[in-house]
Amino acid sequence: MIKTTQNRYNGIIVEEKHLPDSKADFITEVIQLIKSFKNEKLLWIKIPIEKSEFIPELKKFNFEFHHCNDNIL
């Protein structure tokens, strides 16, 4: 499973360095994250520009954009 941390607001965070390389593995991991953290209010996944193909997959699970910078959405 993808490594996560918890922020001061009890949100679950996935840093971009912990994402799998393949889209298929990413989808599998996101499904597991959703199941594991279904009772949590916040699940943040940072997507680097190099893995932008993951973004449409997150939208399928109703993830919303929150903020971005030059290299991360």
mmCIF file of the N, C-alpha and C atoms, coordinates in Angstrom:
data_MODEL
# 
_entry.id   MODEL 
# 
loop_
_atom_site.group_PDB 
_atom_site.id 
_atom_site.type_symbol 
_atom_site.label_atom_id 
_atom_site.label_alt_id 
_atom_site.label_comp_id 
_atom_site.label_asym_id 
_atom_site.label_entity_id 
_atom_site.label_seq_id 
_atom_site.pdbx_PDB_ins_code 
_atom_site.Cartn_x 
_atom_site.Cartn_y 
_atom_site.Cartn_z 
_atom_site.occupancy 
_atom_site.B_iso_or_equiv 
_atom_site.pdbx_formal_charge 
_atom_site.auth_seq_id 
_atom_site.auth_comp_id 
_atom_site.auth_asym_id 
_atom_site.auth_atom_id 
_atom_site.pdbx_PDB_model_num 
ATOM 1   N N  . MET A 1 1  ? 0.834   -1.180 0.000   1.00 0.00 ? 1  MET A N  1 
ATOM 2   C CA . MET A 1 1  ? 0.000   0.000  0.000   1.00 0.00 ? 1  MET A CA 1 
ATOM 3   C C  . MET A 1 1  ? 0.883   1.250  0.000   1.00 0.00 ? 1  MET A C  1 
ATOM 4   N N  . ILE A 1 2  ? 0.364   2.321  -0.569  1.00 0.00 ? 2  ILE A N  1 
ATOM 5   C CA . ILE A 1 2  ? 1.075   3.592  -0.618  1.00 0.00 ? 2  ILE A CA 1 
ATOM 6   C C  . ILE A 1 2  ? 1.310   4.101  0.808   1.00 0.00 ? 2  ILE A C  1 
ATOM 7   N N  . LYS A 1 3  ? 2.493   4.617  1.057   1.00 0.00 ? 3  LYS A N  1 
ATOM 8   C CA . LYS A 1 3  ? 2.823   5.178  2.370   1.00 0.00 ? 3  LYS A CA 1 
ATOM 9   C C  . LYS A 1 3  ? 2.078   6.499  2.562   1.00 0.00 ? 3  LYS A C  1 
ATOM 10  N N  . THR A 1 4  ? 1.493   6.672  3.743   1.00 0.00 ? 4  THR A N  1 
ATOM 11  C CA . THR A 1 4  ? 0.744   7.888  4.053   1.00 0.00 ? 4  THR A CA 1 
ATOM 12  C C  . THR A 1 4  ? 1.256   8.516  5.342   1.00 0.00 ? 4  THR A C  1 
ATOM 13  N N  . THR A 1 5  ? 0.931   9.788  5.516   1.00 0.00 ? 5  THR A N  1 
ATOM 14  C CA . THR A 1 5  ? 1.168   10.490 6.771   1.00 0.00 ? 5  THR A CA 1 
ATOM 15  C C  . THR A 1 5  ? -0.126  11.202 7.143   1.00 0.00 ? 5  THR A C  1 
ATOM 16  N N  . GLN A 1 6  ? -0.169  11.702 8.351   1.00 0.00 ? 6  GLN A N  1 
ATOM 17  C CA . GLN A 1 6  ? -1.358  12.418 8.804   1.00 0.00 ? 6  GLN A CA 1 
ATOM 18  C C  . GLN A 1 6  ? -0.955  13.846 9.164   1.00 0.00 ? 6  GLN A C  1 
ATOM 19  N N  . ASN A 1 7  ? -1.763  14.830 8.715   1.00 0.00 ? 7  ASN A N  1 
ATOM 20  C CA . ASN A 1 7  ? -1.438  16.219 9.043   1.00 0.00 ? 7  ASN A CA 1 
ATOM 21  C C  . ASN A 1 7  ? -2.136  16.652 10.326  1.00 0.00 ? 7  ASN A C  1 
ATOM 22  N N  . ARG A 1 8  ? -1.934  17.883 10.717  1.00 0.00 ? 8  ARG A N  1 
ATOM 23  C CA . ARG A 1 8  ? -2.478  18.368 11.992  1.00 0.00 ? 8  ARG A CA 1 
ATOM 24  C C  . ARG A 1 8  ? -3.994  18.481 11.996  1.00 0.00 ? 8  ARG A C  1 
ATOM 25  N N  . TYR A 1 9  ? -4.611  18.393 10.827  1.00 0.00 ? 9  TYR A N  1 
ATOM 26  C CA . TYR A 1 9  ? -6.076  18.434 10.730  1.00 0.00 ? 9  TYR A CA 1 
ATOM 27  C C  . TYR A 1 9  ? -6.671  17.032 10.602  1.00 0.00 ? 9  TYR A C  1 
ATOM 28  N N  . ASN A 1 10 ? -5.848  16.017 10.858  1.00 0.00 ? 10 ASN A N  1 
ATOM 29  C CA . ASN A 1 10 ? -6.222  14.606 10.738  1.00 0.00 ? 10 ASN A CA 1 
ATOM 30  C C  . ASN A 1 10 ? -6.497  14.193 9.301   1.00 0.00 ? 10 ASN A C  1 
ATOM 31  N N  . GLY A 1 11 ? -5.963  14.938 8.365   1.00 0.00 ? 11 GLY A N  1 
ATOM 32  C CA . GLY A 1 11 ? -6.064  14.551 6.961   1.00 0.00 ? 11 GLY A CA 1 
ATOM 33  C C  . GLY A 1 11 ? -4.980  13.551 6.614   1.00 0.00 ? 11 GLY A C  1 
ATOM 34  N N  . ILE A 1 12 ? -5.298  12.632 5.740   1.00 0.00 ? 12 ILE A N  1 
ATOM 35  C CA . ILE A 1 12 ? -4.344  11.629 5.280   1.00 0.00 ? 12 ILE A CA 1 
ATOM 36  C C  . ILE A 1 12 ? -3.665  12.181 4.030   1.00 0.00 ? 12 ILE A C  1 
ATOM 37  N N  . ILE A 1 13 ? -2.345  12.128 3.998   1.00 0.00 ? 13 ILE A N  1 
ATOM 38  C CA . ILE A 1 13 ? -1.580  12.707 2.896   1.00 0.00 ? 13 ILE A CA 1 
ATOM 39  C C  . ILE A 1 13 ? -0.731  11.638 2.227   1.00 0.00 ? 13 ILE A C  1 
ATOM 40  N N  . VAL A 1 14 ? -0.773  11.630 0.893   1.00 0.00 ? 14 VAL A N  1 
ATOM 41  C CA . VAL A 1 14 ? 0.114   10.798 0.086   1.00 0.00 ? 14 VAL A CA 1 
ATOM 42  C C  . VAL A 1 14 ? 1.048   11.752 -0.647  1.00 0.00 ? 14 VAL A C  1 
ATOM 43  N N  . GLU A 1 15 ? 2.324   11.678 -0.340  1.00 0.00 ? 15 GLU A N  1 
ATOM 44  C CA . GLU A 1 15 ? 3.314   12.511 -1.023  1.00 0.00 ? 15 GLU A CA 1 
ATOM 45  C C  . GLU A 1 15 ? 3.627   11.915 -2.387  1.00 0.00 ? 15 GLU A C  1 
ATOM 46  N N  . GLU A 1 16 ? 3.984   12.768 -3.315  1.00 0.00 ? 16 GLU A N  1 
ATOM 47  C CA . GLU A 1 16 ? 4.238   12.326 -4.687  1.00 0.00 ? 16 GLU A CA 1 
ATOM 48  C C  . GLU A 1 16 ? 5.356   11.303 -4.789  1.00 0.00 ? 16 GLU A C  1 
ATOM 49  N N  . LYS A 1 17 ? 6.319   11.340 -3.886  1.00 0.00 ? 17 LYS A N  1 
ATOM 50  C CA . LYS A 1 17 ? 7.437   10.387 -3.950  1.00 0.00 ? 17 LYS A CA 1 
ATOM 51  C C  . LYS A 1 17 ? 7.009   8.959  -3.620  1.00 0.00 ? 17 LYS A C  1 
ATOM 52  N N  . HIS A 1 18 ? 5.803   8.785  -3.057  1.00 0.00 ? 18 HIS A N  1 
ATOM 53  C CA . HIS A 1 18 ? 5.326   7.455  -2.688  1.00 0.00 ? 18 HIS A CA 1 
ATOM 54  C C  . HIS A 1 18 ? 4.359   6.860  -3.707  1.00 0.00 ? 18 HIS A C  1 
ATOM 55  N N  . LEU A 1 19 ? 4.168   7.523  -4.828  1.00 0.00 ? 19 LEU A N  1 
ATOM 56  C CA . LEU A 1 19 ? 3.241   7.012  -5.837  1.00 0.00 ? 19 LEU A CA 1 
ATOM 57  C C  . LEU A 1 19 ? 3.898   5.920  -6.672  1.00 0.00 ? 19 LEU A C  1 
ATOM 58  N N  . PRO A 1 20 ? 3.117   4.928  -7.091  1.00 0.00 ? 20 PRO A N  1 
ATOM 59  C CA . PRO A 1 20 ? 3.669   3.910  -7.989  1.00 0.00 ? 20 PRO A CA 1 
ATOM 60  C C  . PRO A 1 20 ? 3.948   4.518  -9.364  1.00 0.00 ? 20 PRO A C  1 
ATOM 61  N N  . ASP A 1 21 ? 4.699   3.799  -10.169 1.00 0.00 ? 21 ASP A N  1 
ATOM 62  C CA . ASP A 1 21 ? 5.040   4.300  -11.500 1.00 0.00 ? 21 ASP A CA 1 
ATOM 63  C C  . ASP A 1 21 ? 3.955   4.051  -12.537 1.00 0.00 ? 21 ASP A C  1 
ATOM 64  N N  . SER A 1 22 ? 3.253   2.951  -12.428 1.00 0.00 ? 22 SER A N  1 
ATOM 65  C CA . SER A 1 22 ? 2.263   2.626  -13.461 1.00 0.00 ? 22 SER A CA 1 
ATOM 66  C C  . SER A 1 22 ? 0.866   3.090  -13.062 1.00 0.00 ? 22 SER A C  1 
ATOM 67  N N  . LYS A 1 23 ? 0.078   3.432  -14.072 1.00 0.00 ? 23 LYS A N  1 
ATOM 68  C CA . LYS A 1 23 ? -1.296  3.869  -13.821 1.00 0.00 ? 23 LYS A CA 1 
ATOM 69  C C  . LYS A 1 23 ? -2.127  2.733  -13.241 1.00 0.00 ? 23 LYS A C  1 
ATOM 70  N N  . ALA A 1 24 ? -1.919  1.519  -13.718 1.00 0.00 ? 24 ALA A N  1 
ATOM 71  C CA . ALA A 1 24 ? -2.670  0.364  -13.200 1.00 0.00 ? 24 ALA A CA 1 
ATOM 72  C C  . ALA A 1 24 ? -2.390  0.157  -11.710 1.00 0.00 ? 24 ALA A C  1 
ATOM 73  N N  . ASP A 1 25 ? -1.128  0.240  -11.316 1.00 0.00 ? 25 ASP A N  1 
ATOM 74  C CA . ASP A 1 25 ? -0.778  0.108  -9.895  1.00 0.00 ? 25 ASP A CA 1 
ATOM 75  C C  . ASP A 1 25 ? -1.358  1.263  -9.087  1.00 0.00 ? 25 ASP A C  1 
ATOM 76  N N  . PHE A 1 26 ? -1.351  2.448  -9.665  1.00 0.00 ? 26 PHE A N  1 
ATOM 77  C CA . PHE A 1 26 ? -1.909  3.617  -8.986  1.00 0.00 ? 26 PHE A CA 1 
ATOM 78  C C  . PHE A 1 26 ? -3.393  3.417  -8.700  1.00 0.00 ? 26 PHE A C  1 
ATOM 79  N N  . ILE A 1 27 ? -4.144  2.966  -9.685  1.00 0.00 ? 27 ILE A N  1 
ATOM 80  C CA . ILE A 1 27 ? -5.583  2.738  -9.506  1.00 0.00 ? 27 ILE A CA 1 
ATOM 81  C C  . ILE A 1 27 ? -5.824  1.722  -8.396  1.00 0.00 ? 27 ILE A C  1 
ATOM 82  N N  . THR A 1 28 ? -5.085  0.622  -8.414  1.00 0.00 ? 28 THR A N  1 
ATOM 83  C CA . THR A 1 28 ? -5.209  -0.403 -7.376  1.00 0.00 ? 28 THR A CA 1 
ATOM 84  C C  . THR A 1 28 ? -4.926  0.185  -5.998  1.00 0.00 ? 28 THR A C  1 
ATOM 85  N N  . GLU A 1 29 ? -3.875  0.986  -5.903  1.00 0.00 ? 29 GLU A N  1 
ATOM 86  C CA . GLU A 1 29 ? -3.504  1.597  -4.620  1.00 0.00 ? 29 GLU A CA 1 
ATOM 87  C C  . GLU A 1 29 ? -4.553  2.604  -4.147  1.00 0.00 ? 29 GLU A C  1 
ATOM 88  N N  . VAL A 1 30 ? -5.117  3.381  -5.061  1.00 0.00 ? 30 VAL A N  1 
ATOM 89  C CA . VAL A 1 30 ? -6.143  4.360  -4.681  1.00 0.00 ? 30 VAL A CA 1 
ATOM 90  C C  . VAL A 1 30 ? -7.378  3.644  -4.143  1.00 0.00 ? 30 VAL A C  1 
ATOM 91  N N  . ILE A 1 31 ? -7.763  2.568  -4.775  1.00 0.00 ? 31 ILE A N  1 
ATOM 92  C CA . ILE A 1 31 ? -8.910  1.787  -4.286  1.00 0.00 ? 31 ILE A CA 1 
ATOM 93  C C  . ILE A 1 31 ? -8.645  1.309  -2.863  1.00 0.00 ? 31 ILE A C  1 
ATOM 94  N N  . GLN A 1 32 ? -7.439  0.819  -2.601  1.00 0.00 ? 32 GLN A N  1 
ATOM 95  C CA . GLN A 1 32 ? -7.090  0.371  -1.253  1.00 0.00 ? 32 GLN A CA 1 
ATOM 96  C C  . GLN A 1 32 ? -7.081  1.533  -0.254  1.00 0.00 ? 32 GLN A C  1 
ATOM 97  N N  . LEU A 1 33 ? -6.564  2.684  -0.681  1.00 0.00 ? 33 LEU A N  1 
ATOM 98  C CA . LEU A 1 33 ? -6.567  3.862  0.193   1.00 0.00 ? 33 LEU A CA 1 
ATOM 99  C C  . LEU A 1 33 ? -7.986  4.258  0.573   1.00 0.00 ? 33 LEU A C  1 
ATOM 100 N N  . ILE A 1 34 ? -8.862  4.295  -0.408  1.00 0.00 ? 34 ILE A N  1 
ATOM 101 C CA . ILE A 1 34 ? -10.253 4.682  -0.156  1.00 0.00 ? 34 ILE A CA 1 
ATOM 102 C C  . ILE A 1 34 ? -10.905 3.714  0.822   1.00 0.00 ? 34 ILE A C  1 
ATOM 103 N N  . LYS A 1 35 ? -10.668 2.428  0.640   1.00 0.00 ? 35 LYS A N  1 
ATOM 104 C CA . LYS A 1 35 ? -11.229 1.431  1.559   1.00 0.00 ? 35 LYS A CA 1 
ATOM 105 C C  . LYS A 1 35 ? -10.641 1.581  2.965   1.00 0.00 ? 35 LYS A C  1 
ATOM 106 N N  . SER A 1 36 ? -9.342  1.786  3.041   1.00 0.00 ? 36 SER A N  1 
ATOM 107 C CA . SER A 1 36 ? -8.667  1.862  4.337   1.00 0.00 ? 36 SER A CA 1 
ATOM 108 C C  . SER A 1 36 ? -9.024  3.119  5.121   1.00 0.00 ? 36 SER A C  1 
ATOM 109 N N  . PHE A 1 37 ? -9.275  4.207  4.398   1.00 0.00 ? 37 PHE A N  1 
ATOM 110 C CA . PHE A 1 37 ? -9.506  5.492  5.059   1.00 0.00 ? 37 PHE A CA 1 
ATOM 111 C C  . PHE A 1 37 ? -10.917 6.020  4.815   1.00 0.00 ? 37 PHE A C  1 
ATOM 112 N N  . LYS A 1 38 ? -11.874 5.115  4.648   1.00 0.00 ? 38 LYS A N  1 
ATOM 113 C CA . LYS A 1 38 ? -13.240 5.535  4.318   1.00 0.00 ? 38 LYS A CA 1 
ATOM 114 C C  . LYS A 1 38 ? -13.890 6.381  5.410   1.00 0.00 ? 38 LYS A C  1 
ATOM 115 N N  . ASN A 1 39 ? -13.422 6.289  6.635   1.00 0.00 ? 39 ASN A N  1 
ATOM 116 C CA . ASN A 1 39 ? -13.998 7.076  7.728   1.00 0.00 ? 39 ASN A CA 1 
ATOM 117 C C  . ASN A 1 39 ? -13.271 8.397  7.968   1.00 0.00 ? 39 ASN A C  1 
ATOM 118 N N  . GLU A 1 40 ? -12.249 8.661  7.188   1.00 0.00 ? 40 GLU A N  1 
ATOM 119 C CA . GLU A 1 40 ? -11.499 9.913  7.319   1.00 0.00 ? 40 GLU A CA 1 
ATOM 120 C C  . GLU A 1 40 ? -12.159 10.996 6.472   1.00 0.00 ? 40 GLU A C  1 
ATOM 121 N N  . LYS A 1 41 ? -12.030 12.236 6.905   1.00 0.00 ? 41 LYS A N  1 
ATOM 122 C CA . LYS A 1 41 ? -12.649 13.348 6.186   1.00 0.00 ? 41 LYS A CA 1 
ATOM 123 C C  . LYS A 1 41 ? -11.808 13.840 5.017   1.00 0.00 ? 41 LYS A C  1 
ATOM 124 N N  . LEU A 1 42 ? -10.495 13.715 5.129   1.00 0.00 ? 42 LEU A N  1 
ATOM 125 C CA . LEU A 1 42 ? -9.604  14.265 4.115   1.00 0.00 ? 42 LEU A CA 1 
ATOM 126 C C  . LEU A 1 42 ? -8.589  13.235 3.656   1.00 0.00 ? 42 LEU A C  1 
ATOM 127 N N  . LEU A 1 43 ? -8.445  13.117 2.357   1.00 0.00 ? 43 LEU A N  1 
ATOM 128 C CA . LEU A 1 43 ? -7.405  12.284 1.756   1.00 0.00 ? 43 LEU A CA 1 
ATOM 129 C C  . LEU A 1 43 ? -6.761  13.114 0.658   1.00 0.00 ? 43 LEU A C  1 
ATOM 130 N N  . TRP A 1 44 ? -5.535  13.532 0.884   1.00 0.00 ? 44 TRP A N  1 
ATOM 131 C CA . TRP A 1 44 ? -4.798  14.379 -0.040  1.00 0.00 ? 44 TRP A CA 1 
ATOM 132 C C  . TRP A 1 44 ? -3.800  13.519 -0.807  1.00 0.00 ? 44 TRP A C  1 
ATOM 133 N N  . ILE A 1 45 ? -3.808  13.636 -2.124  1.00 0.00 ? 45 ILE A N  1 
ATOM 134 C CA . ILE A 1 45 ? -2.829  12.933 -2.951  1.00 0.00 ? 45 ILE A CA 1 
ATOM 135 C C  . ILE A 1 45 ? -2.154  13.975 -3.835  1.00 0.00 ? 45 ILE A C  1 
ATOM 136 N N  . LYS A 1 46 ? -0.852  14.129 -3.650  1.00 0.00 ? 46 LYS A N  1 
ATOM 137 C CA . LYS A 1 46 ? -0.095  15.100 -4.441  1.00 0.00 ? 46 LYS A CA 1 
ATOM 138 C C  . LYS A 1 46 ? 0.386   14.421 -5.722  1.00 0.00 ? 46 LYS A C  1 
ATOM 139 N N  . ILE A 1 47 ? 0.020   15.007 -6.857  1.00 0.00 ? 47 ILE A N  1 
ATOM 140 C CA . ILE A 1 47 ? 0.355   14.427 -8.157  1.00 0.00 ? 47 ILE A CA 1 
ATOM 141 C C  . ILE A 1 47 ? 1.380   15.317 -8.857  1.00 0.00 ? 47 ILE A C  1 
ATOM 142 N N  . PRO A 1 48 ? 2.585   14.798 -9.120  1.00 0.00 ? 48 PRO A N  1 
ATOM 143 C CA . PRO A 1 48 ? 3.569   15.592 -9.853  1.00 0.00 ? 48 PRO A CA 1 
ATOM 144 C C  . PRO A 1 48 ? 3.208   15.634 -11.337 1.00 0.00 ? 48 PRO A C  1 
ATOM 145 N N  . ILE A 1 49 ? 3.680   16.652 -12.017 1.00 0.00 ? 49 ILE A N  1 
ATOM 146 C CA . ILE A 1 49 ? 3.375   16.829 -13.434 1.00 0.00 ? 49 ILE A CA 1 
ATOM 147 C C  . ILE A 1 49 ? 3.792   15.602 -14.254 1.00 0.00 ? 49 ILE A C  1 
ATOM 148 N N  . GLU A 1 50 ? 4.839   14.925 -13.826 1.00 0.00 ? 50 GLU A N  1 
ATOM 149 C CA . GLU A 1 50 ? 5.314   13.735 -14.551 1.00 0.00 ? 50 GLU A CA 1 
ATOM 150 C C  . GLU A 1 50 ? 4.315   12.585 -14.494 1.00 0.00 ? 50 GLU A C  1 
ATOM 151 N N  . LYS A 1 51 ? 3.387   12.643 -13.571 1.00 0.00 ? 51 LYS A N  1 
ATOM 152 C CA . LYS A 1 51 ? 2.382   11.581 -13.446 1.00 0.00 ? 51 LYS A CA 1 
ATOM 153 C C  . LYS A 1 51 ? 0.973   12.142 -13.649 1.00 0.00 ? 51 LYS A C  1 
ATOM 154 N N  . SER A 1 52 ? 0.868   13.142 -14.487 1.00 0.00 ? 52 SER A N  1 
ATOM 155 C CA . SER A 1 52 ? -0.419  13.803 -14.716 1.00 0.00 ? 52 SER A CA 1 
ATOM 156 C C  . SER A 1 52 ? -1.470  12.862 -15.296 1.00 0.00 ? 52 SER A C  1 
ATOM 157 N N  . GLU A 1 53 ? -1.053  11.746 -15.880 1.00 0.00 ? 53 GLU A N  1 
ATOM 158 C CA . GLU A 1 53 ? -2.029  10.774 -16.398 1.00 0.00 ? 53 GLU A CA 1 
ATOM 159 C C  . GLU A 1 53 ? -2.853  10.146 -15.277 1.00 0.00 ? 53 GLU A C  1 
ATOM 160 N N  . PHE A 1 54 ? -2.430  10.316 -14.025 1.00 0.00 ? 54 PHE A N  1 
ATOM 161 C CA . PHE A 1 54 ? -3.194  9.798  -12.885 1.00 0.00 ? 54 PHE A CA 1 
ATOM 162 C C  . PHE A 1 54 ? -4.405  10.673 -12.543 1.00 0.00 ? 54 PHE A C  1 
ATOM 163 N N  . ILE A 1 55 ? -4.386  11.921 -12.954 1.00 0.00 ? 55 ILE A N  1 
ATOM 164 C CA . ILE A 1 55 ? -5.436  12.865 -12.563 1.00 0.00 ? 55 ILE A CA 1 
ATOM 165 C C  . ILE A 1 55 ? -6.831  12.426 -13.001 1.00 0.00 ? 55 ILE A C  1 
ATOM 166 N N  . PRO A 1 56 ? -7.041  12.029 -14.254 1.00 0.00 ? 56 PRO A N  1 
ATOM 167 C CA . PRO A 1 56 ? -8.393  11.578 -14.629 1.00 0.00 ? 56 PRO A CA 1 
ATOM 168 C C  . PRO A 1 56 ? -8.874  10.385 -13.804 1.00 0.00 ? 56 PRO A C  1 
ATOM 169 N N  . GLU A 1 57 ? -7.949  9.546  -13.370 1.00 0.00 ? 57 GLU A N  1 
ATOM 170 C CA . GLU A 1 57 ? -8.335  8.399  -12.546 1.00 0.00 ? 57 GLU A CA 1 
ATOM 171 C C  . GLU A 1 57 ? -8.861  8.865  -11.190 1.00 0.00 ? 57 GLU A C  1 
ATOM 172 N N  . LEU A 1 58 ? -8.233  9.872  -10.617 1.00 0.00 ? 58 LEU A N  1 
ATOM 173 C CA . LEU A 1 58 ? -8.711  10.407 -9.337  1.00 0.00 ? 58 LEU A CA 1 
ATOM 174 C C  . LEU A 1 58 ? -10.075 11.069 -9.489  1.00 0.00 ? 58 LEU A C  1 
ATOM 175 N N  . LYS A 1 59 ? -10.304 11.740 -10.599 1.00 0.00 ? 59 LYS A N  1 
ATOM 176 C CA . LYS A 1 59 ? -11.606 12.370 -10.830 1.00 0.00 ? 59 LYS A CA 1 
ATOM 177 C C  . LYS A 1 59 ? -12.713 11.316 -10.892 1.00 0.00 ? 59 LYS A C  1 
ATOM 178 N N  . LYS A 1 60 ? -12.399 10.128 -11.372 1.00 0.00 ? 60 LYS A N  1 
ATOM 179 C CA . LYS A 1 60 ? -13.388 9.034  -11.409 1.00 0.00 ? 60 LYS A CA 1 
ATOM 180 C C  . LYS A 1 60 ? -13.834 8.639  -10.001 1.00 0.00 ? 60 LYS A C  1 
ATOM 181 N N  . PHE A 1 61 ? -12.976 8.900  -9.015  1.00 0.00 ? 61 PHE A N  1 
ATOM 182 C CA . PHE A 1 61 ? -13.302 8.605  -7.614  1.00 0.00 ? 61 PHE A CA 1 
ATOM 183 C C  . PHE A 1 61 ? -13.797 9.851  -6.879  1.00 0.00 ? 61 PHE A C  1 
ATOM 184 N N  . ASN A 1 62 ? -14.145 10.880 -7.631  1.00 0.00 ? 62 ASN A N  1 
ATOM 185 C CA . ASN A 1 62 ? -14.692 12.142 -7.097  1.00 0.00 ? 62 ASN A CA 1 
ATOM 186 C C  . ASN A 1 62 ? -13.701 12.963 -6.280  1.00 0.00 ? 62 ASN A C  1 
ATOM 187 N N  . PHE A 1 63 ? -12.411 12.777 -6.515  1.00 0.00 ? 63 PHE A N  1 
ATOM 188 C CA . PHE A 1 63 ? -11.435 13.665 -5.898  1.00 0.00 ? 63 PHE A CA 1 
ATOM 189 C C  . PHE A 1 63 ? -11.581 15.043 -6.524  1.00 0.00 ? 63 PHE A C  1 
ATOM 190 N N  . GLU A 1 64 ? -11.296 16.069 -5.740  1.00 0.00 ? 64 GLU A N  1 
ATOM 191 C CA . GLU A 1 64 ? -11.382 17.448 -6.212  1.00 0.00 ? 64 GLU A CA 1 
ATOM 192 C C  . GLU A 1 64 ? -10.000 18.092 -6.164  1.00 0.00 ? 64 GLU A C  1 
ATOM 193 N N  . PHE A 1 65 ? -9.784  19.039 -7.067  1.00 0.00 ? 65 PHE A N  1 
ATOM 194 C CA . PHE A 1 65 ? -8.549  19.814 -7.030  1.00 0.00 ? 65 PHE A CA 1 
ATOM 195 C C  . PHE A 1 65 ? -8.598  20.760 -5.842  1.00 0.00 ? 65 PHE A C  1 
ATOM 196 N N  . HIS A 1 66 ? -7.475  20.902 -5.170  1.00 0.00 ? 66 HIS A N  1 
ATOM 197 C CA . HIS A 1 66 ? -7.434  21.835 -4.043  1.00 0.00 ? 66 HIS A CA 1 
ATOM 198 C C  . HIS A 1 66 ? -6.480  22.984 -4.329  1.00 0.00 ? 66 HIS A C  1 
ATOM 199 N N  . HIS A 1 67 ? -5.250  22.673 -4.607  1.00 0.00 ? 67 HIS A N  1 
ATOM 200 C CA . HIS A 1 67 ? -4.283  23.713 -4.930  1.00 0.00 ? 67 HIS A CA 1 
ATOM 201 C C  . HIS A 1 67 ? -3.150  23.109 -5.750  1.00 0.00 ? 67 HIS A C  1 
ATOM 202 N N  . CYS A 1 68 ? -2.331  23.972 -6.304  1.00 0.00 ? 68 CYS A N  1 
ATOM 203 C CA . CYS A 1 68 ? -1.210  23.487 -7.101  1.00 0.00 ? 68 CYS A CA 1 
ATOM 204 C C  . CYS A 1 68 ? -0.062  24.491 -7.024  1.00 0.00 ? 68 CYS A C  1 
ATOM 205 N N  . ASN A 1 69 ? 1.088   24.026 -7.492  1.00 0.00 ? 69 ASN A N  1 
ATOM 206 C CA . ASN A 1 69 ? 2.224   24.913 -7.706  1.00 0.00 ? 69 ASN A CA 1 
ATOM 207 C C  . ASN A 1 69 ? 2.827   24.547 -9.051  1.00 0.00 ? 69 ASN A C  1 
ATOM 208 N N  . ASP A 1 70 ? 4.044   24.934 -9.319  1.00 0.00 ? 70 ASP A N  1 
ATOM 209 C CA . ASP A 1 70 ? 4.622   24.712 -10.642 1.00 0.00 ? 70 ASP A CA 1 
ATOM 210 C C  . ASP A 1 70 ? 4.701   23.252 -11.055 1.00 0.00 ? 70 ASP A C  1 
ATOM 211 N N  . ASN A 1 71 ? 4.902   22.352 -10.105 1.00 0.00 ? 71 ASN A N  1 
ATOM 212 C CA . ASN A 1 71 ? 5.142   20.951 -10.447 1.00 0.00 ? 71 ASN A CA 1 
ATOM 213 C C  . ASN A 1 71 ? 4.166   19.965 -9.845  1.00 0.00 ? 71 ASN A C  1 
ATOM 214 N N  . ILE A 1 72 ? 3.256   20.422 -8.984  1.00 0.00 ? 72 ILE A N  1 
ATOM 215 C CA . ILE A 1 72 ? 2.370   19.497 -8.273  1.00 0.00 ? 72 ILE A CA 1 
ATOM 216 C C  . ILE A 1 72 ? 0.944   20.015 -8.305  1.00 0.00 ? 72 ILE A C  1 
ATOM 217 N N  . LEU A 1 73 ? 0.019   19.086 -8.539  1.00 0.00 ? 73 LEU A N  1 
ATOM 218 C CA . LEU A 1 73 ? -1.408  19.406 -8.468  1.00 0.00 ? 73 LEU A CA 1 
ATOM 219 C C  . LEU A 1 73 ? -2.004  18.639 -7.313  1.00 0.00 ? 73 LEU A C  1 
# 
